[in-house]
Amino acid sequence: MQIKPYQQGRFTRHLETLYPAFKAAFYQCQTHQKFLCAGDEILRQGQTLEYLYVVSVGRVSMNIAAMNGRRFQLGEIDCDHHIFGEMEFFSDTPCQWSVVAEEDLDVDIICLQALTTLLIERPEFQVFFSSALAADYQDSLDIYTHRLLHPITYNIAYDLWHRSQVNVMLGNFDKVTLEAERFGTSSRVYRRAVKELIEKGLIEKEGAEISIISLSALKAFIDHYD
């Protein structure tokens, strides 16, 4: 989630009014700042949460792995005061996802106890978390259900079309192995699906870059599944 209010939601106007006070109070809970190099973990799947982490500027990725070694990539985020660990903070459970710095960046470290005290004393600030978590939950669930209910060719086509229509928070990868993991599949299956879309004349690929040939034809292909 981001510290600042999301642009959609029932409480957006109220939160925008309250935002300066919330941000100032939230950062009173900061203990220090830490520099991370590209590849360093901000959170590790399965660890006990010790702090909340805020990345003001920088690119991170999120992934979850199974015991068999398979990994699912949620995507990359170009951070704008993004908070990590907030789900585990409220649920008091081990970290569900690994969060990895994709470039050198600074992380603001937030004390859990200080934040707990703040939210008890200022319960109106809890609406920032509930509103953002609801929006993030819906976005994530949309991704998961598409991956689960549709074939890989549809998911790649839909992802390309969706990114052409709106600014999405979660970015894609320029490496085939990571893109395959973002779609919950293997590199071999991912390449075969991309090849199928190319053969249908819907997309073209130059190096790692995939571009849409015909937006209307791509949308018609997607609509065939709906």
C-alpha positions in Angstrom: 0.0 0.0 0.0 1.0 3.6 -0.4 1.0 6.2 2.5 -0.9 8.7 0.4 -4.6 8.0 -0.3 -5.5 6.1 -3.4 -7.5 8.1 -6.0 -10.4 5.7 -5.9 -12.5 4.8 -2.8 -15.3 5.9 -0.6 -13.1 7.8 1.8 -10.7 9.4 -0.6 -11.8 13.0 -0.1 -11.7 12.6 3.7 -8.3 10.9 3.7 -6.8 13.6 1.5 -7.9 16.2 4.1 -6.4 14.1 6.9 -3.2 13.1 5.0 -0.7 15.7 6.2 -1.5 14.9 9.8 -1.4 11.1 9.2 2.0 11.3 7.3 3.6 13.4 10.0 2.3 11.1 12.8 3.3 7.9 10.9 6.9 9.1 10.4 7.1 9.8 14.1 7.2 6.0 14.4 10.3 5.8 12.2 13.4 4.5 14.0 16.1 4.8 11.3 16.8 4.5 7.5 18.6 1.6 5.8 20.4 1.5 2.5 19.8 -1.7 0.4 21.6 -2.8 -2.7 19.9 -4.4 -5.7 19.0 -8.0 -4.9 18.7 -7.4 -1.1 15.5 -8.6 0.5 13.3 -6.2 2.3 11.1 -9.0 3.5 11.6 -12.7 3.3 8.8 -15.2 3.0 8.2 -17.0 6.3 10.1 -14.5 8.5 8.6 -12.9 11.6 7.9 -9.3 10.9 10.2 -7.0 12.9 9.4 -3.6 11.3 7.3 -2.0 8.7 9.3 -0.8 5.7 8.7 2.3 3.5 10.3 2.7 0.1 9.9 6.4 -1.0 11.6 6.0 -4.3 12.9 2.8 -6.0 11.9 -0.4 -7.8 11.0 -3.6 -5.9 9.6 -7.0 -6.8 7.4 -9.4 -4.9 7.4 -13.2 -5.1 6.2 -16.3 -3.3 7.8 -19.8 -3.6 6.5 -23.3 -2.9 8.4 -26.2 -1.3 8.9 -27.7 -4.8 10.8 -24.7 -5.9 8.2 -23.1 -8.1 7.9 -19.4 -7.7 5.1 -16.9 -8.5 6.1 -13.3 -9.3 3.5 -10.7 -8.6 5.5 -8.1 -10.6 7.6 -5.0 -10.1 6.6 -1.8 -8.4 8.0 1.7 -8.9 7.6 2.8 -5.4 6.1 6.1 -4.3 6.1 5.9 -0.5 5.0 2.3 -0.5 4.6 0.4 2.8 5.6 -3.3 3.0 4.6 -5.6 5.8 1.3 -3.9 6.6 -0.7 -7.2 6.0 1.5 -9.1 8.5 1.4 -6.1 10.9 -2.4 -6.4 11.2 -2.7 -10.2 11.0 0.4 -10.8 13.2 1.5 -13.7 11.0 4.8 -14.5 9.3 5.6 -12.7 6.0 3.7 -14.2 3.1 5.8 -12.7 0.3 9.4 -12.0 -0.3 10.0 -8.3 -1.3 13.3 -7.7 -3.1 15.0 -4.4 -4.0 15.5 -4.3 -7.8 17.9 -1.4 -7.6 19.9 0.4 -4.9 17.4 2.2 -2.6 16.8 3.6 0.9 14.2 2.1 3.2 12.5 3.9 6.1 12.2 1.6 9.1 8.9 1.9 11.1 8.6 0.7 14.7 5.7 -1.8 15.1 4.9 -0.9 18.7 5.0 2.8 18.1 2.6 2.4 15.1 0.3 0.2 17.2 0.1 2.9 19.9 -0.5 5.5 17.3 -3.5 3.6 15.7 -5.0 3.0 19.1 -4.7 6.6 20.1 -5.7 7.9 16.7 -8.2 5.3 15.3 -9.2 7.6 12.5 -5.8 6.9 10.9 -6.8 3.2 10.5 -9.0 4.2 7.6 -5.8 4.8 5.5 -4.8 1.2 6.0 -8.3 -0.3 5.5 -9.0 1.7 2.3 -5.6 0.9 0.8 -5.7 -2.8 1.8 -9.2 -3.2 0.3 -8.0 -1.7 -3.0 -4.8 -3.8 -3.1 -6.8 -6.9 -2.2 -9.2 -6.4 -5.1 -6.3 -5.8 -7.6 -4.4 -8.9 -6.4 -7.5 -11.1 -6.4 -8.2 -10.0 -10.0 -4.7 -11.2 -11.0 -5.1 -14.5 -9.1 -8.5 -15.3 -10.6 -7.4 -14.5 -14.1 -4.4 -16.8 -13.7 -6.5 -19.6 -12.2 -9.5 -19.5 -14.5 -8.0 -18.8 -17.9 -5.3 -20.4 -20.2 -1.9 -18.8 -20.4 -2.5 -17.3 -23.9 -5.6 -15.4 -22.6 -3.7 -14.2 -19.6 -0.8 -12.8 -21.7 -3.2 -11.2 -24.1 -5.3 -9.7 -21.3 -2.3 -8.4 -19.5 -1.0 -6.6 -22.7 -4.5 -5.2 -23.4 -5.0 -4.1 -19.8 -1.7 -2.3 -19.7 -2.5 -0.4 -22.8 -5.7 0.9 -21.3 -4.7 1.9 -17.7 -1.6 2.8 -15.7 -1.0 -0.3 -13.6 0.9 -0.4 -10.4 2.6 -3.7 -10.9 5.0 -3.7 -13.8 6.3 -6.6 -15.9 9.8 -8.0 -16.3 12.2 -8.0 -19.3 13.4 -11.5 -18.6 11.5 -14.5 -19.9 12.0 -16.6 -16.7 10.6 -13.9 -14.5 7.7 -13.1 -16.9 6.9 -16.9 -16.9 6.8 -16.8 -13.1 4.5 -13.8 -13.2 2.0 -15.9 -15.1 2.6 -18.9 -12.9 4.1 -21.1 -15.5 7.4 -22.4 -17.0 9.6 -20.5 -19.5 8.8 -23.2 -22.1 5.0 -22.8 -21.7 5.3 -19.0 -21.7 7.3 -19.0 -24.9 4.9 -21.3 -26.6 1.9 -19.1 -25.6 3.7 -16.0 -26.9 4.5 -17.8 -30.2 0.8 -18.7 -30.5 -0.2 -15.0 -30.2 2.4 -14.0 -32.7 1.2 -16.6 -35.2 -2.4 -15.3 -34.7 -1.1 -11.8 -35.8 -2.1 -10.2 -32.5 1.4 -9.3 -31.2 5.0 -9.0 -32.3 8.2 -9.5 -30.4 11.6 -7.8 -30.9 14.1 -8.9 -28.4 12.4 -8.9 -25.0 9.9 -6.3 -26.1 6.4 -7.4 -26.9 4.0 -5.0 -28.7 0.4 -5.2 -29.8 -0.2 -5.2 -33.6 -4.0 -4.7 -33.5 -5.7 -3.6 -30.3 -9.1 -4.4 -31.7 -8.1 -7.9 -32.8 -6.5 -8.5 -29.4 -9.6 -7.4 -27.6 -11.7 -9.6 -29.8 -9.5 -12.6 -28.9 -10.0 -11.7 -25.2 -13.7 -11.3 -25.6 -13.9 -14.8 -27.1 -13.1 -16.3 -23.7 -15.5 -14.0 -21.7 
